Amino acid sequence: MQFGFLGINYKNASLAIRDKTSFTDAMKLEFFQRAEQAGVDQSMVLSTCNRSEVYYLFENELQQGQVQQIYEAMFPDVELGEYLVRLSGKEAMGYLFRIAAGMESLVLGEDQILGQVKEALDYSRTMGYSGKELNKVVRDAITCAKQIKTEWKVSEKPLSVSYIGVRKLAESYGISGKKILVIGSGKTACLALRYLYEYEGIHVMACSRTYAHAKRLREEFPELEAIPYEEWRSAIGQCDIVVSATSSPHLVVRREDFTPRAPIAFLDLAAPRDIDTDFAKDGQVTLINLDTLQEIAAKNQKERESLLAESGKLVEGKLQETAEWFFQSRMDSTIESLQQRCSEIVADGYGYLNRKMELSPREQKLLKKVLNASLQRLLREPIRELKKLDSEEKQEEYKKLVGQLFQI
């Protein structure tokens, strides 16, 4: 039995291809069933916006090829040959360990993938397609990822400029209890609003060139006050903070249009800039823009890379332990058969002696224990040696030999 991987991800397939190879829950179940018919009775599907991957246990190259055929048949309208990656053994396990730890993610070290791996295993187990071996490998990968998250705290080095900007704003100026104007209604503005609403006592006004877009923000942020775009000049004088994230090709808030009468902070998340850099010359103004934020994001990216490189030694150590367990587990069925044969012999011997001798309940219990201990003692060394076998060839050879010797 070997551990296998097959799939595509953002590194080797475009978004258009990934969109066409996404698994629904019904498709996952269909894949499990088809794989089982091919003799692959343990498998897991990890399907996200960045990857469409399957992990499975197989016995031979024929089954490995059948898994690929089944995968390709799930998406008949897509030519997948050039995109598919196939791995096996320790290499496939190592890839899963790195996936769970966020080392293979588009956003290096992100946390979301860990939850997605957990969900993938839960679904496989719930449907009855994850056994002892697959559970062990995936859970070990999850445990290793959690240890990295706890000890190295990679995800605490933020990469989102919206998050970095709001946090920088909180550190240098303060956010709680402030009146805030947000100019823009796109993805960046929406992200900024999510982070702003983590602070208490704020009142937020939002405007966009299309008033309906600003109003739509209230679906997620019901406390937000949407105002017409034309009113931002009058609104800005009432605010402590202005966050701008438009797609305008020119400055939105110019120095000649607004003279601060009290301390105010500007957070400019737009490229090109929305807010005039001349505001930085005013002693009452705190100005934060992408120049600073991208510098912080780049520094954090390097720190994430460094931390994950450090944690690589942990991954390699944990991976080695799991690979050794997996290799030794190949002999489990033979060992279990030996122990079952031992139990049968104990039962036969005990039954015979119990019929021939008048034994008390205490003596019966003692006799059964002695018979079982004696046979287990006989098997202890052979079982220990079976677990030490260091090649598949030897394992297969000893499986056949034990089967012949013990008639199992």
Salt bridges, closest charged atoms under 4 A:
ASP25 OD1 - LYS28 NZ 3.58
GLU30 OE2 - ARG34 NH2 2.48
GLU53 OE2 - ARG51 NH1 2.99
GLU104 OE1 - LYS11 NZ 2.57
GLU104 OE2 - ARG98 NE 2.82
ASP111 OD2 - LYS149 NZ 2.90
ASP122 OD1 - ARG125 NH2 2.75
ASP140 OD2 - LYS136 NZ 3.38
GLU220 OE2 - ARG194 NE 2.68
GLU225 OE1 - HIS203 NE2 2.91
ASP257 OD2 - ARG254 NE 2.93
ASP278 OD1 - LYS281 NZ 3.40
ASP282 OD2 - ARG255 NH2 3.33
ASP291 OD2 - ARG273 NH2 2.64
GLU303 OE1 - LYS157 NZ 2.98
GLU303 OE2 - LYS299 NZ 2.94
GLU316 OE2 - LYS90 NZ 3.44
ASP332 OD2 - LYS132 NZ 2.82
GLU344 OE1 - ARG341 NH1 3.17
GLU381 OE2 - ARG384 NH1 2.60
GLU385 OE2 - LYS388 NZ 3.75
ASP390 OD1 - LYS394 NZ 3.66
GLU392 OE1 - ARG330 NH2 3.83
GLU396 OE2 - ARG330 NH2 3.51
GLU396 OE2 - LYS399 NZ 3.75
